[in-house]
Amino acid sequence: MNNKTTSSEASLTKREAEILEYIAAGKSSRLISSVLSISKQTVDKHRKNMLKKMGAKNSMQLVQAYFNQFL
């Protein structure tokens, strides 16, 4: 989606940041996997890693953390 990286995204890999943008846009793991030509399990693993890195308990908190970086 977009290639800029902010300081709060610094701990995320480039792929994780890319997937996070799709999650924030409301895209499903299945759709993300199709668009990025990776398996759904890979998307889910990246999501799990991002939840841990950002201290979120679910995807909603992950997206909130994503949007908070722009406030």
Secondary structure as GFF3:
##gff-version 3
##sequence-region A 1 71
A	DSSP	three_ten_helix	7	9	.	.	.	ID=ss1
A	DSSP	alpha_helix	14	24	.	.	.	ID=ss2
A	DSSP	alpha_helix	29	36	.	.	.	ID=ss3
A	DSSP	alpha_helix	40	54	.	.	.	ID=ss4
A	DSSP	alpha_helix	59	68	.	.	.	ID=ss5
###
